[in-house]
Amino acid sequence: MGPLDNLESIPQPDGAPLVGNAFTVDASRLIQELMALAEEHGPIFKLEVMGNTLVFISGADMVAEACDEKRFDKTVRGPLKRLRLIAGDGLFTGDTDDPNWSKAHHILLPSFSQKAMGSYLPMMQDIASQLMLKWERTNSDDVIDVPKDMIRLTLDTIGVCGFGYRFNSFYREDFHPFIEALNRTLSTTQQMRGLPGEKLLKGAQIKQLHRDAAYMNNLVDEIIKERRNTDGDGPSDLLDFMLSGRDAQTGERLSDENIRFQINTFLIAGHETTSGLLSFTLYYLLKNRHVLQRAYAEVDEVLGRNIDQPPSLQQIGQMPYIRAILLEALRLWPTAPAFGLAPFEDEVIGGKYAIPKGTFTTVLIPSLHRDKCVWGEDPEAFNPENFMGDAEATRDPAAYKPFGNGQRACIGRQFA
Ligand code: MNH
């Protein structure tokens, strides 16, 4: 029997004629809906939307196959592709075979290394101290909007470490106009599903989209221009590295347009993901008091009496339990919940499911992170032990992918 003789068709929820599964999922709670479909249909299922096949995988075995970079590559489609309006061929939205992707990858890797974090740490602590000042001065009956303050924290941190710009979010009630524009852009590009009549229906929104894109691009271009014209005696930030860095392989530099795309990219890829991680972490700490107690104990042990001194990079590295808490929060709610792949050639995965060349194959991370074959019978339980001792070393790495895969994995994970 040949490998193609025992093929089975990929499970698919019932859809409507013509539009297929276009309305099978409610876009306003897309990820929860897809998780429910995975729960119902298993580790692989597909949707047909306007003649396109969308495959979703969430079993660790199948994800391991799809993460084989000789067989599958990242593909930029749908909402991600629409982000090219402001992120162009930057790292996140560029194609792997685009020369600008490998050029920026090589130039930027050192600026995101563990070692490089030392130069950002004082700037990170500047912003973190603004949050602390604010929270220290609340009354016991004040309400804190935690997610909003976490967005202020991560956004301002990327602004100052990325390109020396202060959004000063802790000094305003609403967000900086740049962020209002960015958020509108993200929500518009994520809502559009290419359905017929959409252009007509959302004409006003699309006009706004282009106005926002022009505003953002212009603001960032001004920042780059200004930096080029000054000696830059401030602390080194990512923009400095991008302006001076050369690709070791070709000797080339990044163009100003590409640097603008990278800056927009850091803001898009970095602020909501990291703030979401921090919000979920605080939520789980409050829901699991024994974990919180152990976290306090670890911090006290490492920082001791120097609690008024900001922690050093070295001290942060001595807190395995804090790290485990963060990674466990990212297991249950990975804040970039999916990534898109496509096979180079016709593929068969799981021994029986055909995935024709180029098929859009999405790894559904929250479901992967609940695969009972790996995480046991109660995957919903918040358990930092999943990342202590040799738990990670003895587990299939494909079972945990909050930062994506291989060479296209997140460049900002140390930063986060
Ligand atoms: Mn990040 C790619 C998750 C923080 C910049 N990031 C990815 C991918 C995931 C991801 C998943 C892969 C996407 C894909 O395959 O299409 N990122 C996260 C999470 C956090 C995060 C969960 C925080 C927690 N990311 C950050 C921060 C920055 C950043 C902070 C920058 C300051 N991420 C990137 C960039 C890429 C990326 C740039 C694209 C890397 C590449 O393909 O070269």
Boltz pocket constraint, residues with backbone or C-beta under 6 A from the ligand:
constraints:
  - pocket:
      binder: B
      contacts: [[A, 74], [A, 91], [A, 92], [A, 93], [A, 105], [A, 158], [A, 265], [A, 266], [A, 269], [A, 270], [A, 271], [A, 273], [A, 274], [A, 277], [A, 334], [A, 335], [A, 336], [A, 338], [A, 339], [A, 340], [A, 401], [A, 402], [A, 403], [A, 404], [A, 405], [A, 407], [A, 408], [A, 409], [A, 410], [A, 411], [A, 412], [A, 413], [A, 415], [A, 416]]
      max_distance: 6.0
